[in-house]
Each structure stands twice: as C-alpha cells, then as structure tokens.
Amino acid sequence: MKVLLVGSGGREHAIADAIARSSDKPLLFAVMSKKNPGIAKLCTDFKINNESDFENIVKYAKEKDINIAIVGPEAPLSAGVSDALWNAGIPVVGPKKVCAQIETDKAWARNFMKKYDIPGNPKYGVFENYDLAANFIEELKDVAVKPAGLTGGKGVKVTGDQLPDIEAAKEYTKELLQNDSVVIEERFIGEEFTLQAFVDGKNIVFCPTAQDHKRAYEGDIGPNTGGMGSYTNVGKLVPFLTEKEYEEAKEIMEKVVESIYEETKTYYQGILYGQFILTKDGTKVIEFNARFGDPEAMNILTLLKTDMTKIISAIANQTLDKLNIEFSEKATVCKYAVPEGYPEKPVKDAGIRILKEDYGNDVKIYYSSVYEKDGKIYTTGSRSIGVVGIGDSIKEAEAIAQNVLDSDISGKIFFRRDIGTEKLVQKRIDRMNEIRG
Ligand code: GLY
C-alpha cells in the first residue's frame, strides 16, 4: 500500500508514525512545504512543495502510484486538495472543500448549525457592516470576535481576555472588517475539551477526549498559541467531563456529519474535530475543525492500537462500521517545546539538542517546525518538538514527559511545566464543579 501524506507539522509527524506502525508495512510518501526531519525519516520518498498546490500534488501522487492520501492541515483542505485527488481517482482522508467549510468558514459553520438545529450554537451574528456589528456587541456585552475565514486558530479574541472591554471588541471588529466578514458570538464561560473522530460520511468512530492549552505561559496566561500541550486520561473522559456531557458532544458531532451530507450532498470523509465548552447552561460548541488537532493528534495517535492503514482505508471505502478501532488504556501528556520568545518574537535558527529519539513505549517525540542541518535540529520560529509521556495516570504521564524535557532536550526553548500536573487538572475539576453548581 502506498500512502501519501500532505503536511509537515507535529500533527503530521504523529500521522506518519501511526501509518508507519501499521502491520501491513505501507510505503509512505509526503508532500511537505518544509522538510520535517521526523516525517522524512519515515518516508520512501517526499516532495518539498506548497501543500495547497493541488496540481503538483496530484502529479506527484500519480507518478508514485499512490493508493490513498491523507491531508493533515486545514489550508490544503480549503484549497481543494482532496477534491483534486479524488477527481484523479485517488481516495483521500480529509474532507472535500465543500465539507471542510465547517472549519474554513466560521460564518458558514454557525449558519449551518442554526439551519439544522444542531445544539450548542451561541447567540451570534455575521457582519459586514461595522455599525450593525457594534450594535450587536453592545447588546451581547460579553463577546467572542472571529474573522470568518481561516486564521490558524489565532484570530479569535474575546472580551475579558484579549479584549479588555466592549470598546476594544468594536475596535478589533473594525480592523477585521477591512479584510473579511466577522462573526460576533456570545462569550461562553467554562472548561474546554476536544473530541476528535474518524468519519467516513456514514459512520463515525470517536477518539478519547483531550484538553489543549492555548496560552503561551504557565497559569494559562500570555498570548494565544496554536496549543502548548494537551492531555488525555485513561479511558475516554478527561477528568472534569461527565459521561452525559460526553454523550451530548457525540450527538452533536453525529448530527453535524448527517447534516453536512444533507446540506452538500457530499460525504464527509476524514477527521472531524469538535472544540466544546462546558458551561452552566450545558455543552456548547466553540468550533469544529476538519482535521486532527495539533497537539491533540499526538495524544490520540500515540494511543492508537489499530493499524492506521486499516482506518484510512475504511474511511475511504465507507466501511468504518466494520472496523473495531482500539486505543491503549493509558493516559498521555503532550508538552510542546517552543522557541524562546514564541509566539511573538521567537528565536529562529537556534540549535536544539535532543539526546534520544526512541524511548520505547513510555515516550514519543514528534518533530514540528524544525529543520535539520549537518545532523543537528534547529528552530524555525514556531512550535518545535512535541514530547508525549504515556502512563497509567495523567500524573505519571506528566512526570515522564517532564523528565524527558528536563534531561534530554535543551536549547533556546521553553515549555509549560504545568500542563498535565495534578494541580492544574484539579483546578479544572474544581472550576467545573463550581460552574455546574
Ligand atoms: N489545538 C487546536 C487546533 O488544532 O486547532
């Protein structure tokens, strides 16, 4: 089996590793915008190319006689890479453009949820006109302001956080309206969790839930990032989540998959990522993504026991109902080592010393935005190395990841020591107990 992977980050290294672990020993090929040394090592061949340039990607896939492709990031999905590969007769894991709108167009996603009566939608409005948007901000008072299009997860700002008051929310709206329409939403207060699923358009298989940490610094302060680290618990529930809330999130995602087909007459085939928030009024939707989360993919795919090649084939053939997908009964904690100064003024081209890459079953190391020169690894300015500790509890997994970061990885980098610690996890539990009353 020849598998083509599109993408070059930490998420894609985790996908590549899961494919490479498959018992049928597939041959892996990749199209990467920049050479990820971790992915490159697992590949039979790779091409450095713009990941959204579907003409060249199709050409490469045909040249290499690819049987199936998987697209990691959202930008190629938005550009129609999946459509182009399917049109060329190559099955793809990663939804077609029309389905990927669930992530790539925030206004489409909210209007779609409203039209199909999908639970968890906030009060919201989509605006092109500043005065109307400003009136709506006055009405809601506590708001999230989102550009409608793709922002790499960094364009959303909320009052009481990055926006100190209503005036700041209006100012930010004005700025965004110069380039895009703007979605103004009621701000939700609560704990967030991630639920990811394998989807073939007719069937959906859920992964264990995870919690990401968006803020750059310990104590959940500082600028927003793509995600500094994430954890999963033994079993499917992060510790502050109840079975009932988990079921609510599952039902929402099932309804999304069903309704996307109704709306677009196209099956959603790929990964669906739900970002949920538990509020005093129940389980609400922050957003959906049309791909695995980064870093959450590193937690989930590390735990995956079933061959990834079987899963991607079942997604392409719409036979997920015939496959038993299993995850190890372990907890994971992923911590990203990022360059000093990240995300605002990251150190670039700084060497990172990595003492060891293979730790057997306790630890996984995934490369993200780094490059290799003369056998050494260097930062490019974005998140560099994901370290995943695996243990019988979150506490144990945290200690394992922390130990590797402290003793075996060094350079002009930093990471959040608090992710996955007992103290921070307990804080989440206490907060949810308080919110639920
Ligand atoms: N970890 C958040 C995301 O991948 O969008």
Boltz pocket constraint, residues with backbone or C-beta under 6 A from the ligand:
constraints:
  - pocket:
      binder: B
      contacts: [[A, 153], [A, 212], [A, 226], [A, 227], [A, 289], [A, 292], [A, 293], [A, 294], [A, 295], [A, 296]]
      max_distance: 6.0
